[in-house]
């Protein structure tokens, strides 16, 4: 990015707000995202289980 932004400004959860306010340039942000490396190969698989599965209770079945 031509301009260096604080990490908190380009967090995907809030960046739209900062683009609307003009704090972050939309084109620069898009270029930043495009320049990020693909780290998919370094990702780990995560499995989880819930002890008390209450989804059955929602359907009225147990």
C-alpha positions as CSV (number, residue, x, y, z in Angstrom):
1,X,0.0,0.0,0.0
2,X,1.3,3.4,-0.8
3,X,0.2,4.6,2.6
4,X,1.0,2.5,5.7
5,X,-2.1,2.0,7.9
6,X,-2.2,0.8,11.5
7,X,-3.3,-2.8,11.6
8,X,-6.5,-1.8,13.5
9,X,-7.6,0.3,10.5
10,X,-7.4,-2.6,8.0
11,X,-9.0,-5.3,10.2
12,X,-11.6,-6.9,8.0
13,X,-14.2,-6.5,10.8
14,X,-14.0,-2.6,10.7
15,X,-12.3,-1.6,7.4
16,X,-15.6,-0.8,5.6
17,X,-16.3,1.8,8.3
18,X,-12.9,3.4,7.7
19,X,-13.3,3.3,4.0
20,X,-16.7,5.1,4.3
21,X,-15.1,7.7,6.6
22,X,-12.2,8.3,4.1
23,X,-9.6,7.1,6.6
24,X,-8.6,4.1,4.4
25,X,-8.5,4.4,0.6
26,X,-10.6,1.6,-1.0
27,X,-8.2,1.1,-3.9
28,X,-5.1,0.9,-1.7
29,X,-6.9,-1.6,0.6
30,X,-7.8,-3.8,-2.4
31,X,-4.2,-3.7,-3.6
32,X,-3.0,-4.6,-0.1
33,X,-5.3,-7.6,0.0
34,X,-4.1,-8.7,-3.5
35,X,-0.5,-8.4,-2.4
36,X,-0.9,-10.7,0.7
37,X,0.8,-14.1,0.3
38,X,-1.4,-17.2,0.1
39,X,-0.7,-19.1,3.3
40,X,-3.4,-21.8,2.8
41,X,-0.7,-24.5,2.7
42,X,0.4,-23.6,6.3
43,X,-3.1,-23.8,7.8
44,X,-4.0,-26.5,10.3
45,X,-7.2,-28.5,10.4
46,X,-9.2,-28.0,13.6
47,X,-11.8,-30.4,14.9
48,X,-14.2,-29.7,17.8
49,X,-17.0,-31.4,19.6
50,X,-19.6,-30.0,22.0
51,X,-20.2,-31.9,25.2
52,X,-23.9,-31.1,25.6
53,X,-25.3,-30.9,22.1
54,X,-28.5,-29.0,22.5
55,X,-29.5,-28.8,18.8
56,X,-31.8,-31.8,19.2
57,X,-33.7,-29.9,21.9
58,X,-34.6,-27.1,19.3
59,X,-36.3,-29.6,17.1
60,X,-38.3,-31.0,20.0
61,X,-36.5,-34.3,19.8
62,X,-34.0,-35.8,22.3
